[in-house]
Amino acid sequence: MKDSGGSAGFTWRHAGLALGALGVVYGDIGTSPLYAMRECFGGHHPLAVTRGNVLGVLSLFIWSLILIVSVKYLVFVMRADNKGEGGILALMSLAFPERRGLGIAMSRTARVMVGLGLFGAALLYGDGMITPAMSVLGAVEGLNVLTPKLESWVVPITVAILAALFMAQSAGTAAVGRVFGPVMVAWFGVLGLLGLSGLVTNPGVLAALNPAYGLMFLVEGGWKVFPVLGSVFLAVTGGEALYADMGHFGRRPIRQAWFTLVLPALVLNYLGQGALLLSDPLAASNPFYNLAPKWALIPLVVLATAAAVIASQALITGVFSLTMQGIQLGYIPRLVVEHTSERERGQIYLPQVNAALAVACLGLVLEFRSTTNLAAAYGIGVTLTMAIDTVLFYFAARRLWGWKWWMAALVCVPALLIEQAFFGANALKITHGGWVPLVVGAGLFTLMVTWKRGRQLLGQRMRSSAIPVEKFIESVERRQPQRVEGTAVYMAGNSDGTPLALLHNLKHNKVLHRRIIFLTVGVDEDPRVPDADRVEIEKLTLGFWRVKARFGFFEEPNVPLVLALCEGQGLEFKETETTFFLSRETVLPSKKGGMALWRERVFALMARNAQSATAFFRLPANRVVELGMQVEI
């Protein structure tokens, strides 16, 4: 259990967690200095390098980091933890704990907000595609500063690094993770030193710490400078990772890392870049790398590339975790999940997701070819996700802490206004590439709600043909079918109904096992469930038992673990005498009115390609019997 920030005082454990947070949590936002300032003064909407513009942009950078990251996320949003876990799906479950997707039991407001939460989660996949491309490409572009002759090598080198990164995912992140923290300490140290070296040449840029310069920049520039806000937002992309990764490190270490190292290093580096621009406007071509002396360029490119790889790794790992949560909550079909560590259950690898991310990421690099072009696609998805976080936090604060509406609005409305201004500026990029994360998000959102609704319809059809367990046991007592030795475990989606696999088995084979277990595995409202509360056993009659197992939505179902816990409560199993029975449904789209026919066909396709229940529940394959059936929805 990670520390959530409640205890006071420094400990070496906190320091270790803060070190780890530098790599996983701050990798994305930590690589923003590579391109954020350059896009303001050399991107698609370049500003003239004047004192007013430089101080105005610097002020917006600094106060965006303070208001969005420091105040909104670190002070307020991170207070809303779901048993220590964070992230948009955890926040959604806190705000609307019923979490039945589009279910009838939810109010209209709840359905809309849950839909928003799902859309925000879907947008994070677009972020997972773009961030590795943007970060690594921005790092390798330092070669252009060394000599223009290397410009043609930037894209091939970026492609090679990203390809190696995605191919290495199957090996797990444990070994690489041990060096994440120290590398990022070096990275943030270099950021601060480079910024300090620029700052001493023109200390006047410290005036940018005054928010009035940012306000004057916006007011005096008006519509002309509005598009630049899209580039200013690049300085805070990755801020949402603070909340999403809270369960790995806890509030206190994340806050310590931010306020003691990350924020000072970022502010110093941006101030140093601003000071350089005032001294040499031509440095706007790449103000980050132009801060460094020529002899340090190659080591700096290597360090920046390492930091970018770490930022990319953190995003990829985050997408894996988000996918696992979506599977558990019933919004994503079962996918192949491989465990890359025997000790850390959170270290997982999803080959299908990894392959899709790799293709998308490499495709973006080959299509856009530079961070200036790629910046047009970057930001719009993140701004929407941050805004959705703010809206969900409003409802979570009122439900969790009983805040009055005006108290919650006092926190959320200013944050939402800032984020909507950023979204409006980024919306200007839609035709230049900003459509990419929106299309990805909309497509994945459609698949998620289609899968959820399809599972609901399938469950309704199955329940309508199911027989209550009590009535089935009464029929067994009357008819006295042949019983054979051994234990049969029937996976039951509905704990009150008789599994169809049992009815089919009895109909065709005319026998029942001496002991029969109805096993229902459910997903709990909490992210994790203690083993002491995981299993509930009910002894029925005639050798029938009902077992209900609960897993949190951050956990992976594990039937062997459930059976081991049953043994602790007196219900013992011998593997060689236990057979697992599953039903495999073939979905047939129909015009019964459940969903639009095209959505039913999409659901049927997803169902056919979902991972088998045998692998998903970790059942011993040589002890499983599957019985097929066709179901119309």
N, C-alpha and C positions, 0 to 999 in steps of 0.2 A: 504493500500500500504506500503510494507516494504521498509525501507531505503536501497538504493543501494550503499551507500558509498560516495556520493558526498559531503556532508557538513562536515565542520571541527568542532572540539570541542567535548568534552565529554558531553553526556547527560545521564540521568538515563534510558531513553528509549533504548539507545544503550546498556547500561549495562544489561538491562533486556533481550534484544534480544541475546546478547553475552552469557548470562547464559543459555537461551534456546538452543542455538547452541551447547553448550557443550554436551547435551544429544543426540540431534538428529543428529548433524553433525559429532561429534568426538567420538561417542560411539565405532565404529568399530576400528578405528586406535588407540583409547585409550586403547583397550584391547590387542593390539599386544604384549606388554611386557610380557604377560603371557606365550607366547610360542616362540617368534621370536628368542631370544638368545639361548634358549634350543635346538631348531631345528638345529642351526648352529654347536653346540658342542655335541649334543646327538641324532640327528635325523638319517635319513637313510644314510647320507653322513657326519659323524661326523668329525670335525677337532680336531687335538691334541691341548690341552690347553697350548699353548706357548704364550709368550709375543707378538711376532710378529703377530700371528693369532688373538689374542684377540684385539690388537690395530687396526689391519687391518679390522676386522669385525665391530668394533665400529665405525671406520671412515666411512665405507660404510653405516652403519645405519644412522649416523648423516647427512652425505652429501646427501644421498638419500632423507631424510626428507626435507633438505634445497632446493635441486634442483628440485625435483618432486613436492612436496607439496607447499613450500614457493614461489619458483620462477615461476614454470610452471603454477600451478593452481591459487594461490593467486594473483600473480602479473600480469600474462598475460591472462590466459583463462577466469578468472572471469570478465574481461573487456567486454567479448562478451556475453552480456545479452540480451535476447529477451523480451523487456519490463519488465525487472527485473527478469525474469525467467531464469533458467539454466538447465543443463542436456544434455545428448547426443542427444535427439530428438530436443530440442530447438536449440542446436548448429547446427544440421543438417539443420534445417529450416533457420538458418541465413546464412549458407554457400550456400545452394541451395534452395532459397525461393519458387520455383515452387512447390516443394514437391508433385509431382504426382506419387510417387512411381516408377513404371517401365514404365511410360507413354511415348509416342512417342515424345512429345514436349521437353523432356529433352535430353541434349547431352549425348554422351556415357560416358564421364567422370562423369557427374552428376549422371547418373544411377548407375555407379559403386560406387560412394561415398555415395549415398543414401542407396545402398545395404549394404555397410560397416557400415553405421550408424545403420541400422536395426539389423545387426548381433551383433554389440556392445550392443544394447538394449537387444537383446535376451540373450547375455552372462550374463547380470546383473541378470537374473532370476537364473542362476546357482550360482551366488554370494549370492543371497537371500536364496538359499537352504543350502549352505555350511557355511556361516558366523554364523548363530545361533548355528549350531552344533559345530563349531570350538570354538567359544567364550565361550559358557556355559561349554563345555567339558573341555576346558583349565582352567576355574575357579574351577570347582569341583575337578580336578586332584590335587589340593592343599591338599586334604585329604590324598593322598599318602605320602606326606611329613610328615604329623602329625603322621601317623602310617601305615605301609604296610598292616595291617589287614583290612583297609578300602578300599583297591583297588577294591575288588569285588563289592563295592557299588557305584563306580563312574558312571558306565553306567546306572544303574537303577535310580539313583538320577538325572542324566542329562536328561534321558527320561521323568521323572516325571515333571521336571521344564519346559522342552520344550512343553510337552503336555498341561500343565496348561497355558503357554504363548499363544499357538495357540487357546485354547478354550476361552481365555479371550478377543480375538480380537473383537468379536461381541459386546462387551460392550463399545467399543470405547477407545481412548487413552487420552481423556481430563483429567480424574482424575489422571491417572498415570503420564501424561505429566507434571503436576505441580511439581512433585518431581524429575523429570529427572535431571534438572539443578543442584539443591543442592547436589544430590547424586554424580553426576559427578565432582562437585567441590571437594567434599571429596575424590573421587577416585584419581583425578589428584594431589591433595595435598598429599595423601599417597604415590603415585608414586614418587613424588619429595622427600619426607622425607626418604623413603626407599633408594632411590638412593643416597641421601646425606650421609646417614649413612654408606653406602658401600664405597662411594668416599673418605671419610676422612681416611679410613684405608689404602688406596693406591692411593694418589693423582696423581701418575704418569700416570694414565690412561687418564688424561686430554690431554696428547700428541695426543690422537686419534682425537682431534679437527682439527689437521693438516691433510688435504686431502692426503698428500704425503703417509701416512701410508696405506690408502686404495689402492692407486695406486701401491705401492710396494707389497702389499699383492697379488694383481691380477697379476702383472708382474712376480714376483718371483714364485708364486704358479702355474701359467699357467693353463693348463687343469685340474690339480688335484683339484683346488679350484673352478673351474667354476660351478660345481653343487651346491655349497654352495650359489651362488647368488639367487637360488630359495628360500632358507630360509631367506636370507637377505631381499628379497622383501616382506616378511611377515610384515616387519616393516612399510610399506607404504600402505598396503591394507586398503581401506577405504578412501584414499586420494581423489578418484573421487567423494565421497559424498559431498565434499566442494562445488563443482560446481552444482551438482544435487539439493542441498537443498538451493541454493542461493535465490530462490523466497520466501522462508519461513522467512528468517532473513535479507537478504541484505548482500552486500559485507563487509561493515564496521564492523558490529558485528562479522562476521565470522573471519575476519582478527584480530580483537582485541582479541578474544578468543584464537586464535592460537598463536599469538606472545607473549601474556602476561601470558598465563598459560599452554596451551597444549604442545607447542614445548619445553619450558624449563623443564616441568615435564617429558616428554618422554626422552629428552637427559640426564637429571640427572639420571633417572632410568636405562637407558642402561649403562651409565658410572658406576653406582653403581654395576650392575650385572657383568660388566667387571672387576671391582676392586675385587669383591668377587671371581671370577674365578682365578685371578692371585694369590690370597691368599690361595684358597682351590679348586684345580681342580676337586675334587669329587662333588662339588656343581653344576656341569654341568648337573646333573640329573634333576634339576629344579631350575635354578639360581634365578628366581623371588621370589618364596616362601622361598628359603633358605636365602634370604636377611633379612627376618623377624625373630624376636625372637620367640621361641617356644610358649610363652604365647599369642602371637598376631596372631597365625596361623588361629584359628577358626574365629575370627572377620574379618581377612583378606579374608578368603575364602567366607564369607558371603558378604562382600563388593564387592569382585571381581565378585561373581555370580550376584549381583545386577547390576553392570556395564555391565556384559555380557548380561543380560536380556535387558537392555536399548539399547545396541548395536544391539541386535537381533530385538527389537521392531522397531528401526529406519530403519533397512533393510526391514522388513515386510511392514511397512508403505510406504517405497519407492517403493516396488514392486506394491503395490496397486495403487499408483499414476502413475507409469509407465504404468500399464495396462490401466488405465483410459485414459491416453494420447494416447495409441495405439488404443483404441476403437474410440476415436474422430478422429484420423488421418486415420481411415479406414483400419488398419492393423490387428486388433483383432476383432472377433465377439462380438456383444453385450452380456455382462454378467450381472448377477444380481449385482446391486450396492446398498448397504444400507448406509444411512447417520446416523452417530453415534453422531452427534451434530447438534442442531438446529441453532447454531450461526456460526459455522465454516464449510463452505461448503467443505473444503479440507479434513475433517475428514470423511473418507469413509471406508467401509468394503465390501470386495468381497468374499463371502463364498466359491465359487468354487476355487478361487486362493488360499485362506487360507488353504483349505483342501488339495490341491495339494502340497503346500509348507510344510505342516505338515507331510504328508506321506513321502515326499522326505527327509526332514530334519531328521526325526526319523529313517528312513531307513539308512541314512548315519551313524548315531551314532551307530546303531546296527551292521552295516557291518564293519566299520573301528575301532570302540571301543576305540581309543585313538587319541590325537591330532597329535602325531608323524605319525600315519598312515593316518590321515585325511589331514595332511599338503601336502601329495602327490597329493591330488585332489584340493588343494587350491592354487590360485595364477595365474594359466594359463589364466583363463577367465578374471581376472582383468587386467593382463598385456596387453591383446589384446584390452580390452575396453579403457585403458589409451592411447595406441598407436593410436587407431581410433580417440579418442578425439584430439590428436596432429595433425593428418592428416586433420581432419575437421576444426580445428582452423586455419591451414595454409590458407585454402580457405576462411574462414570467415574473417580473418584479411585482406586479399587482397580485398575482396568485401566491407567490412564495412568501413575500414579506408584508402583504397587505398595504402596499403603497396606495395613496390616493391617486386618482388619475392625473392630477396636476403635478404631483411629485415625479411620477414616471415620465410625464411629458417634459418636465423641466430638464431631464437628462437626455431623453430620446429626440425631442424635436430639434435642438441645435445640431446634434450629430446627424440627424436625417437631412437637415438642410444642407450641411456641408457635403454629405455624400451624394445628395441629389445634384448639387452643383457640379461635382466631379463626374457624375453619370451623364449630365447634360453635355459636358465638354467631350467626354469619351464617345457619346452618341454621334458626334460629328465624324467619328472614324468608321462608322458602320459600313459605308460603301467602299472604304479603303482596306478592309480586312477585319473590322470589328464584328462583322457578321459571323465570323468563324466560331467564337465561343457561344454566341447566341444560338446558332444552328445546332451546335453540339449539345448545348444545354436543353433546347427545346426537344431535340430528338430523344435524348436520354430521359427527359421528364415524361415524354409520351410512352416510352417503353416501361418506365417504372410504374406509372399509374395503370397502364394496360395490364402489366403482370399482377399488380395488387388486385385490381378488379376481376381479372380472370380467375385468380385463386379463390376470391370470394364466391364467384358464380360456381366454380367447380366444387367448392365446399358445400354450397347449398344443394347442388344436384346429388352429391354423395350422401348428405344427411337425409335428403328426402327418401332415399332408398335404403337407409340404414334401419336396423332393428334395435330398440333399446336393449342394453346389456341384460337387464333383469328379465325381460321377456325371452331372450335367447337362452338364458340359463334355465328358465322354467321349461322351455321346449326340450332342452337337453335332459332334464330330469324325467320328463315324460317318455321320451323316445329311447333313452339309454343307448346312444351310439357306441360303437366299439372304441375303446380307449387304448392307446399305445404308450409305452414307456417314454419318458423324456419330457423336456420343457419346450413349449412353443411360445415365442415372443412375437406378438402381433403389434406392429406400429399403427397407432390409432390417432388420426387427426382430431377426432372428437371423442373425448373421454366417456361420454354417455352412450355412444352408439357402438354397435358391434362392427368391427372392421370388416369390410367387404372381402378382404383376403381370406378371413376365417370362413365366411359363408361359402365362398367359392371352393375352398379346400374341403369343407365338409360335404358339399354337393358332389364333388368329383371323386374324392378319395374315400368317403364314407367313414372316416375315423377322426378322432380327436386325441390330442396328447393328454397324458395324465395330468400335467400341470400347464395351465395357459395363462399368460401374462398379457394384459392390455397395457401397452406402454404409450403414453402421450408425452411428447416433448414440446414444451411451450416456451415462448420468449417473454421474459419478464419486463416490467416497466423500468427496472433499474438496469444500469450498464453491466453490473456483475452480481452474481448470487453466491453467497457463502455455501460451501459444501454442506454445512449443517442444515441449511434450509432448502437444499436442492431437490430432495426426493420426498414424495408423500406416498405411502403404501396403504392400500386398503384390501383386506382379505375378504373375498366373496365366498360363495359356496361351491361345492363340487370341483375343487381344485382350481378355481378361477381367482385371479388376482388383478387388481387395478393399480398401476404405478403411474404417477404423474411426476415428471421431471421438469425443472425450470432452469433456464439459462438466461443470463443477461444479454442485452443486445450488443454488447462489446465482446461476447464470448462465442466460442464455437461449440456446437452440440457434440457430445461425446457419449455414446451409448455404453461402451465398456466402463467408463467412469460411473455412469448411473448404476450399472449392475454391481459394481464394486461397492458403491454406497448402500445398495439394497442389502448386501451381505452383512453390512454393519448393523442392519435392523432386523436380521433374522431371516431374510429371504435370500437363500444361497443359490448359486448357479454353477454348474459344471459345463465348461465350454464344449466338451465332446458330446454332451447330452442336450445341448440347447440349439434350437433352430429358430431363425428369424424369418418371419413371413411378411412380405411387402406386397402392396398392390401397385401396379404400374398402369396409370391411366393414359389412354390414347385420346386426345382431345379432338372432337369433331365439331368444327364451326357449324352453326345453324342460324336460322332466322327466328329464333325464339324470343328475341328482344333483349338479350342480356347486354350485348355491346354491338357497336357497328360491326358489320361482317368483316371489314378489313382489319379491325382490331382483334377480332376473334381469330382470324388467320395468323396475325402476328403472334398472338398468345400461343396458338398451337405450335408455331415454329419455335418459339422460345422454349416451350415445354419439351419438345422433342430433343432439343440441344442442351437441356439442363443436365448438370451432373447427376449421376445416379444417387438415389437415397442411400445405397450401400456404402458408397465412398463418403458421402456427406456426413452421415452419422457414425462413420468409422466402424462399421460392422465387419466382422470376419467374413470375407467373401465366400469361403468354402462352407459357411453355415447359413447361407441366405437362400430363400426360395421366393421368387417373384411370380405373381399371378397377374396376367394382363386383363384389361377390360377397356371398353370404349365408352366414352361419356360425351354427350352432346351438351353444349353450353349455349 
